[in-house]
Amino acid sequence: MSSLLQSQPDQTNDMCPYSDPPYGEFTDDHVFPNFLGGRRTIRVCRDCNSRFGHSFEAKAASQLRQMQVFISHFGLDLTHVPGIWPSALEIDGTTYNLLSGPDGVQYELARPVIRRDESGKIIGGQARSRSEAEQFAASLLKKGIVKEVTIEEAPRKTLDDIKLTVGISYNDDLYRFSTKLVGNTAVAMGYEAFIKQSHVAHYLHGSTGWGVCAAYSDTSAIRKLRPPLSHTVYLEFGPLQSHAVVILFGGWQIYVPLPPGEQDAVLGYLDPITGTEFFGRTKALNMTPSPRSLTEAEWGVHVAYVNKRLEEEANSRGAKHPPNLTIPSFDFGPAGAK
């Protein structure tokens, strides 16, 4: 990776970058959210933190956890922060959750199950943990459904012979989530006044559009600045325009336009395998803006590019099962295809 300068100081005062005073109580907001393993925080008012967390962040988190499990299936250890894909698999009528495991994807019961004999009498069951098994058995006894029953703890199993597929959606939840990553990174690097004056908060609060779109560009230069598969935010400030690119799990890449600013470039990344987190200044890459809408042919080129980069990065991190990627569904997002 190219050499990077050390990070600048954090915020020096309690000015919420995403709302106007009076702010009320302040809270610590993770730059990269803690469900991804982020540790560094900035100061944000509780109202903004709560609103964002219960709106677009929660929905984006669901997409990202699915991607984490999907990439884990290559045989990569993504358990630094465990990921779960609820009710993702059905085998012989039983529904299972998928989880990122140390050697790939594991599956566990989505909910307790019961076993019956030929007459329909309950003769036993399984649950995800010893405590859940005990609680489930106690519930059956309390309701008078059974007089006695043994509920066992079902062990997690590694998923070996099933190929996972995942749909990719460039939707507004992912765009707003990525924009907040950009804003948080800028604030962590001392640009809280810039973000405050940019009015990006209006977009995060859902009151206006912002021009965020898929990053239809070669991001190889950005990818070289951080460990493969890392969640990445690259910001480039300039007197004519500023903009940023967000890369998530080495797959999705999102372009975020910003207003002009003083010449500078900063980078933040979070390695989902080791948990390493970095924020610092870097040399400007002079990237060009991405088109805000793509033709279906251009979307095809974009998906192929992203798949290729994801495959390369997974292999470079020691994937035990060489990725063979297929994307069964693709959401063009708010702008659609032109």
Backbone hydrogen bonds in HBPLUS format (Angstrom, degrees):
<---DONOR---> <-ACCEPTOR-->    atom                        ^
c    i                          cat <-CA-CA->   ^        H-A-AA   ^      H-
h    n   atom  resd res      DA  || num        DHA   H-A  angle D-A-AA Bond
n    s   type  num  typ     dist DA aas  dist angle  dist       angle   num
A0005-LEU N   A0281-ARG O   3.01 MM 276  5.06 157.2  2.06 145.8 149.5     1
A0046-ARG N   A0025-GLU O   2.86 MM  21  5.76 167.4  1.88 156.5 154.9     2
A0027-THR N   A0044-VAL O   2.81 MM  17  5.57 166.2  1.82 156.0 159.7     3
A0044-VAL N   A0027-THR O   3.02 MM  17  5.57 168.0  2.04 160.7 164.6     4
A0029-ASP N   A0042-ILE O   2.82 MM  13  5.34 169.7  1.83 160.0 163.6     5
A0042-ILE N   A0029-ASP O   2.85 MM  13  5.34 151.5  1.93 143.2 149.8     6
A0031-VAL N   A0040-ARG O   2.90 MM   9  5.96 163.4  1.92 146.9 150.7     7
A0036-LEU N   A0033-PRO O   2.93 MM   3  5.60 156.8  1.99 117.3 124.8     8
A0038-GLY N   A0033-PRO O   3.23 MM   5  5.27 162.9  2.26 127.4 122.4     9
A0037-GLY N   A0034-ASN O   2.98 MM   3  4.60 142.4  2.13  90.2 102.0    10
A0049-ASN N   A0045-CYS O   3.09 MM   4  6.33 172.3  2.09 160.0 162.5    11
A0050-SER N   A0046-ARG O   2.88 MM   4  5.97 161.1  1.91 151.2 155.8    12
A0051-ARG N   A0047-ASP O   2.89 MM   4  6.05 166.3  1.91 150.8 155.3    13
A0052-PHE N   A0048-CYS O   2.92 MM   4  6.00 175.7  1.93 158.7 160.0    14
A0053-GLY N   A0049-ASN O   3.05 MM   4  6.01 155.8  2.11 138.0 145.7    15
A0054-HIS N   A0050-SER O   3.00 MM   4  6.11 149.3  2.09 150.2 156.6    16
A0055-SER N   A0052-PHE O   3.28 MM   3  5.25 154.4  2.35  99.1 106.7    17
A0057-GLU N   A0052-PHE O   3.12 MM   5  5.90 155.9  2.18 162.6 162.4    18
A0060-ALA N   A0056-PHE O   2.89 MM   4  6.03 160.7  1.93 153.6 159.2    19
A0061-ALA N   A0057-GLU O   2.86 MM   4  5.94 151.2  1.94 145.1 153.3    20
A0062-SER N   A0058-ALA O   3.33 MM   4  6.60 145.5  2.46 137.4 144.3    21
A0064-LEU N   A0060-ALA O   2.95 MM   4  6.24 161.7  1.98 155.9 161.2    22
A0065-ARG N   A0061-ALA O   2.91 MM   4  6.05 154.3  1.98 150.1 156.1    23
A0066-GLN N   A0062-SER O   3.25 MM   4  6.45 154.3  2.32 141.4 147.7    24
A0067-MET N   A0063-GLN O   3.08 MM   4  6.43 154.6  2.15 145.4 152.5    25
A0068-GLN N   A0064-LEU O   2.85 MM   4  6.11 149.3  1.94 144.7 153.6    26
A0069-VAL N   A0065-ARG O   3.02 MM   4  6.29 161.7  2.05 150.9 154.0    27
A0070-PHE N   A0066-GLN O   2.92 MM   4  6.11 160.1  1.96 148.7 155.0    28
A0071-ILE N   A0067-MET O   2.90 MM   4  6.11 163.0  1.93 152.8 155.8    29
A0072-SER N   A0068-GLN O   2.89 MM   4  6.03 151.2  1.98 144.2 153.2    30
A0073-HIS N   A0069-VAL O   3.12 MM   4  6.37 134.4  2.34 143.1 153.4    31
A0073-HIS N   A0070-PHE O   3.22 MM   3  5.36 136.5  2.42  96.4 107.7    32
A0074-PHE N   A0071-ILE O   3.00 MM   3  5.61 164.7  2.02 116.6 121.6    33
A0075-GLY N   A0072-SER O   2.90 MM   3  5.66 156.8  1.95 123.4 127.5    34
A0076-LEU N   A0072-SER O   3.32 MM   4  4.89 146.5  2.44 117.5 126.7    35
A0321-HIS N   A0074-PHE O   2.71 MM 247  4.80 162.6  1.74 151.5 145.5    36
A0100-SER N   A0083-GLY O   3.04 MM  17  5.38 154.7  2.11 143.2 148.0    37
A0085-TRP N   A0098-LEU O   2.73 MM  13  5.03 160.6  1.77 154.5 158.7    38
A0098-LEU N   A0085-TRP O   3.07 MM  13  5.03 168.8  2.08 136.1 139.1    39
A0088-ALA N   A0096-TYR O   3.01 MM   8  6.28 113.2  2.47 144.8 159.2    40
A0089-LEU N   A0096-TYR O   3.24 MM   7  5.13 163.8  2.27 149.6 148.6    41
A0096-TYR N   A0089-LEU O   2.69 MM   7  5.13 161.5  1.72 159.0 161.2    42
A0091-ILE N   A0094-THR O   2.90 MM   3  5.30 158.2  1.95 153.0 153.8    43
A0094-THR N   A0091-ILE O   2.98 MM   3  5.30 166.8  2.00 117.8 121.6    44
A0110-ALA N   A0095-THR O   2.99 MM  15  5.64 162.2  2.02 139.1 133.2    45
A0097-ASN N   A0108-GLU O   2.75 MM  11  5.35 149.2  1.84 154.3 163.6    46
A0108-GLU N   A0097-ASN O   3.01 MM  11  5.35 154.2  2.08 144.1 152.3    47
A0099-LEU N   A0106-GLN O   2.77 MM   7  5.17 161.8  1.81 154.6 157.1    48
A0106-GLN N   A0099-LEU O   2.84 MM   7  5.17 165.5  1.86 153.1 158.1    49
A0101-GLY N   A0104-GLY O   2.61 MM   3  4.95 132.7  1.83 135.5 151.8    50
A0104-GLY N   A0101-GLY O   3.44 MM   3  4.95 171.1  2.45  97.7  99.9    51
A0159-LEU N   A0105-VAL O   2.78 MM  54  5.54 173.8  1.78 152.6 154.5    52
A0107-TYR N   A0157-LYS O   2.79 MM  50  5.53 150.9  1.87 153.9 163.7    53
A0157-LYS N   A0107-TYR O   3.22 MM  50  5.53 164.6  2.25 147.7 151.2    54
A0113-VAL N   A0126-GLN O   2.98 MM  13  5.47 157.0  2.03 151.0 158.6    55
A0126-GLN N   A0113-VAL O   2.92 MM  13  5.47 152.4  2.00 143.9 151.4    56
A0115-ARG N   A0124-GLY O   2.73 MM   9  5.13 168.4  1.75 132.3 132.1    57
A0123-ILE N   A0115-ARG O   2.81 MM   8  5.74 166.0  1.83 147.7 152.5    58
A0117-ASP N   A0121-LYS O   2.88 MM   4  5.46 148.3  1.98 144.9 153.1    59
A0120-GLY N   A0117-ASP O   2.93 MM   3  5.28 160.4  1.96 114.2 120.7    60
A0152-GLU N   A0125-GLY O   2.90 MM  27  6.19 167.0  1.92 141.6 137.4    61
A0127-ALA N   A0152-GLU O   2.84 MM  25  6.25 141.0  2.00 160.4 171.2    62
A0154-ALA N   A0127-ALA O   2.78 MM  27  5.71 177.8  1.78 171.8 171.5    63
A0133-ALA N   A0129-SER O   2.88 MM   4  6.07 153.4  1.95 147.4 155.4    64
A0134-GLU N   A0130-ARG O   2.96 MM   4  6.23 157.8  2.01 150.8 156.0    65
A0135-GLN N   A0131-SER O   2.98 MM   4  6.20 159.9  2.02 148.8 154.3    66
A0136-PHE N   A0132-GLU O   2.87 MM   4  5.98 157.5  1.92 148.3 154.5    67
A0137-ALA N   A0133-ALA O   2.98 MM   4  6.13 163.8  2.01 149.2 153.4    68
A0138-ALA N   A0134-GLU O   2.98 MM   4  6.10 160.0  2.02 145.1 151.0    69
A0139-SER N   A0135-GLN O   2.96 MM   4  6.15 147.9  2.06 141.7 150.3    70
A0140-LEU N   A0136-PHE O   3.05 MM   4  6.37 159.0  2.10 150.5 155.2    71
A0141-LEU N   A0137-ALA O   3.01 MM   4  6.27 157.7  2.06 151.1 157.3    72
A0142-LYS N   A0138-ALA O   2.86 MM   4  5.99 158.5  1.91 146.3 152.7    73
A0143-LYS N   A0139-SER O   3.01 MM   4  6.15 154.1  2.08 148.0 153.9    74
A0145-ILE N   A0140-LEU O   3.03 MM   5  5.34 139.4  2.20 165.9 167.3    75
A0144-GLY N   A0141-LEU O   3.08 MM   3  5.13 152.8  2.15 101.3 109.8    76
A0168-ILE N   A0329-SER O   3.22 MM 161  6.56 154.6  2.29 151.0 147.0    77
A0331-ASP N   A0168-ILE O   2.91 MM 163  6.33 163.2  1.94 153.8 159.4    78
A0170-TYR N   A0331-ASP O   3.19 MM 161  5.86 174.0  2.20 143.0 142.7    79
A0175-TYR N   A0171-ASN O   2.99 MM   4  6.31 155.2  2.05 150.3 158.4    80
A0176-ARG N   A0172-ASP O   2.87 MM   4  5.98 162.5  1.90 148.7 152.5    81
A0177-PHE N   A0173-ASP O   2.94 MM   4  6.03 157.1  1.99 144.2 151.4    82
A0178-SER N   A0174-LEU O   2.94 MM   4  6.06 158.0  1.99 144.2 149.8    83
A0179-THR N   A0175-TYR O   2.93 MM   4  6.14 152.2  2.01 142.9 150.9    84
A0180-LYS N   A0176-ARG O   2.93 MM   4  6.17 153.2  2.00 147.8 154.3    85
A0181-LEU N   A0177-PHE O   3.04 MM   4  6.39 148.8  2.14 143.3 152.1    86
A0182-VAL N   A0178-SER O   3.01 MM   4  6.36 153.1  2.09 146.1 152.9    87
A0183-GLY N   A0179-THR O   2.90 MM   4  6.23 162.9  1.93 150.5 154.8    88
A0184-ASN N   A0180-LYS O   2.78 MM   4  5.92 168.0  1.80 154.9 158.1    89
A0185-THR N   A0181-LEU O   2.94 MM   4  6.05 158.1  1.99 145.1 151.3    90
A0186-ALA N   A0182-VAL O   2.94 MM   4  6.17 162.1  1.97 153.1 158.1    91
A0187-VAL N   A0183-GLY O   2.95 MM   4  6.19 160.0  2.00 150.8 156.2    92
A0188-ALA N   A0184-ASN O   2.89 MM   4  6.11 160.3  1.93 149.2 154.6    93
A0189-MET N   A0185-THR O   3.06 MM   4  6.27 133.4  2.28 140.5 152.5    94
A0189-MET N   A0186-ALA O   3.13 MM   3  5.13 132.3  2.36  94.6 107.7    95
A0191-TYR N   A0186-ALA O   2.79 MM   5  5.01 156.3  1.85 147.1 142.5    96
A0190-GLY N   A0187-VAL O   3.00 MM   3  5.17 162.4  2.03 113.4 114.7    97
A0195-ILE N   A0191-TYR O   3.10 MM   4  6.41 164.2  2.12 155.6 158.7    98
A0196-LYS N   A0192-GLU O   2.89 MM   4  6.02 156.5  1.94 145.8 153.3    99
A0197-GLN N   A0193-ALA O   2.95 MM   4  6.10 158.2  1.99 147.2 151.9   100
A0198-SER N   A0194-PHE O   2.97 MM   4  6.04 126.1  2.27 139.3 153.9   101
A0198-SER N   A0195-ILE O   3.23 MM   3  5.02 136.1  2.44  91.7 103.9   102
A0202-HIS N   A0199-HIS O   3.07 MM   3  5.69 147.6  2.18 113.3 120.1   103
A0203-TYR N   A0200-VAL O   3.04 MM   3  5.40 127.1  2.33 105.3 117.9   104
A0204-LEU N   A0200-VAL O   3.13 MM   4  6.55 159.2  2.18 150.0 156.1   105
A0205-HIS N   A0201-ALA O   2.87 MM   4  6.05 147.7  1.98 150.1 158.2   106
A0207-SER N   A0202-HIS O   2.86 MM   5  5.35 150.6  1.95 169.9 163.8   107
A0206-GLY N   A0203-TYR O   2.94 MM   3  4.97 154.5  2.01 102.2 110.1   108
A0213-CYS N   A0255-TYR O   3.11 MM  42  5.35 159.9  2.16 146.6 152.9   109
A0255-TYR N   A0213-CYS O   2.70 MM  42  5.35 169.8  1.71 164.3 167.6   110
A0216-TYR N   A0214-ALA O   3.03 MM   2  5.81 114.4  2.47 112.6  95.9   111
A0215-ALA N   A0253-GLN O   2.86 MM  38  5.36 178.5  1.86 127.2 127.8   112
A0217-SER N   A0215-ALA O   2.98 MM   2  5.60 127.7  2.26 106.5  91.1   113
A0222-ILE N   A0219-THR O   3.09 MM   3  5.39 121.8  2.44 104.9 118.9   114
A0223-ARG N   A0219-THR O   2.96 MM   4  6.23 164.7  1.99 159.0 163.9   115
A0224-LYS N   A0220-SER O   3.05 MM   4  6.25 140.1  2.21 146.7 155.9   116
A0225-LEU N   A0222-ILE O   2.97 MM   3  5.46 156.5  2.03 114.1 121.7   117
A0226-ARG N   A0223-ARG O   3.41 MM   3  5.87 172.2  2.42 112.6 114.7   118
A0230-SER N   A0227-PRO O   3.21 MM   3  5.76 152.9  2.29 139.1 140.6   119
A0231-HIS N   A0270-LEU O   2.95 MM  39  5.16 152.8  2.03 155.6 148.9   120
A0270-LEU N   A0231-HIS O   2.89 MM  39  5.16 146.6  2.00 143.3 152.6   121
A0232-THR N   A0247-ILE O   2.76 MM  15  5.01 163.0  1.79 152.2 157.2   122
A0247-ILE N   A0232-THR O   2.93 MM  15  5.01 156.6  1.98 137.0 144.1   123
A0233-VAL N   A0268-GLY O   2.78 MM  35  5.10 157.2  1.83 158.6 159.5   124
A0268-GLY N   A0233-VAL O   2.87 MM  35  5.10 152.0  1.95 147.3 154.9   125
A0234-TYR N   A0245-VAL O   2.97 MM  11  5.36 167.4  1.99 155.9 160.2   126
A0245-VAL N   A0234-TYR O   2.93 MM  11  5.36 151.2  2.02 148.3 157.6   127
A0235-LEU N   A0266-VAL O   2.95 MM  31  5.29 169.1  1.96 152.6 156.3   128
A0266-VAL N   A0235-LEU O   2.93 MM  31  5.29 151.0  2.02 142.0 151.5   129
A0236-GLU N   A0243-HIS O   2.88 MM   7  5.58 170.8  1.89 176.4 178.8   130
A0243-HIS N   A0236-GLU O   3.00 MM   7  5.58 154.6  2.07 149.0 156.5   131
A0237-PHE N   A0264-ASP O   2.75 MM  27  5.06 161.6  1.79 150.0 155.4   132
A0264-ASP N   A0237-PHE O   3.31 MM  27  5.06 158.0  2.37 121.9 120.6   133
A0261-GLY N   A0238-GLY O   2.73 MM  23  5.10 162.8  1.76 129.3 134.5   134
A0242-SER N   A0258-LEU O   3.33 MM  16  4.81 156.7  2.39 134.5 128.4   135
A0258-LEU N   A0242-SER O   2.79 MM  16  4.81 144.5  1.92 146.5 135.1   136
A0244-ALA N   A0256-VAL O   2.84 MM  12  5.06 141.9  1.98 140.4 152.1   137
A0256-VAL N   A0244-ALA O   2.85 MM  12  5.06 167.9  1.87 147.7 149.1   138
A0246-VAL N   A0254-ILE O   2.83 MM   8  5.08 160.7  1.87 148.5 155.2   139
A0254-ILE N   A0246-VAL O   2.77 MM   8  5.08 157.0  1.82 148.8 156.6   140
A0248-LEU N   A0252-TRP O   2.96 MM   4  5.34 158.4  2.00 148.0 154.7   141
A0251-GLY N   A0248-LEU O   2.89 MM   3  5.69 160.3  1.93 127.7 130.6   142
A0282-THR N   A0265-ALA O   2.98 MM  17  5.55 162.5  2.01 135.0 136.1   143
A0267-LEU N   A0280-GLY O   2.76 MM  13  5.50 163.6  1.79 167.7 170.0   144
A0280-GLY N   A0267-LEU O   2.92 MM  13  5.50 157.5  1.97 157.8 164.8   145
A0269-TYR N   A0278-PHE O   2.92 MM   9  5.40 153.0  2.00 144.5 151.3   146
A0278-PHE N   A0269-TYR O   2.92 MM   9  5.40 160.5  1.96 156.7 160.6   147
A0271-ASP N   A0276-THR O   2.80 MM   5  5.18 166.7  1.82 156.7 160.9   148
A0275-GLY N   A0271-ASP O   2.77 MM   4  5.12 143.0  1.91 142.4 153.1   149
A0338-LYS N   A0294-LEU O   2.81 MM  44  5.73 150.7  1.89 127.6 135.9   150
A0299-TRP N   A0295-THR O   2.89 MM   4  6.23 154.4  1.96 152.5 160.1   151
A0300-GLY N   A0296-GLU O   2.99 MM   4  6.25 150.5  2.08 142.3 150.0   152
A0301-VAL N   A0297-ALA O   3.06 MM   4  6.43 151.2  2.14 144.9 152.2   153
A0302-HIS N   A0298-GLU O   2.87 MM   4  6.14 158.9  1.92 150.0 156.0   154
A0303-VAL N   A0299-TRP O   2.88 MM   4  6.13 165.9  1.90 156.7 159.1   155
A0304-ALA N   A0300-GLY O   3.05 MM   4  6.20 163.7  2.08 146.8 151.5   156
A0305-TYR N   A0301-VAL O   2.95 MM   4  6.14 154.9  2.02 147.6 154.7   157
A0306-VAL N   A0302-HIS O   2.92 MM   4  6.18 167.4  1.93 157.6 160.4   158
A0307-ASN N   A0303-VAL O   2.90 MM   4  6.05 165.8  1.92 153.0 157.2   159
A0308-LYS N   A0304-ALA O   3.00 MM   4  6.13 157.4  2.05 143.8 149.9   160
A0309-ARG N   A0305-TYR O   2.98 MM   4  6.27 163.9  2.01 155.1 158.8   161
A0310-LEU N   A0306-VAL O   2.92 MM   4  6.08 162.7  1.95 153.3 158.5   162
A0311-GLU N   A0307-ASN O   2.92 MM   4  6.10 159.2  1.97 148.9 154.5   163
A0312-GLU N   A0308-LYS O   2.98 MM   4  6.20 162.1  2.01 149.7 154.5   164
A0313-GLU N   A0309-ARG O   2.90 MM   4  6.09 164.5  1.92 153.3 157.4   165
A0314-ALA N   A0310-LEU O   2.95 MM   4  6.06 158.6  1.99 148.4 154.2   166
A0315-ASN N   A0311-GLU O   3.04 MM   4  6.21 163.6  2.07 149.3 153.7   167
A0316-SER N   A0312-GLU O   2.97 MM   4  6.17 152.4  2.05 145.9 153.9   168
A0317-ARG N   A0313-GLU O   3.17 MM   4  6.38 128.0  2.45 137.3 149.2   169
A0317-ARG N   A0314-ALA O   3.16 MM   3  5.24 140.1  2.32  98.3 109.5   170
A0319-ALA N   A0314-ALA O   3.18 MM   5  5.62 142.2  2.33 136.6 141.6   171
A0318-GLY N   A0315-ASN O   3.05 MM   3  5.23 160.9  2.09 109.7 112.7   172
A0336-GLY N   A0333-GLY O   3.09 MM   3  5.42 136.2  2.29 107.9 119.9   173
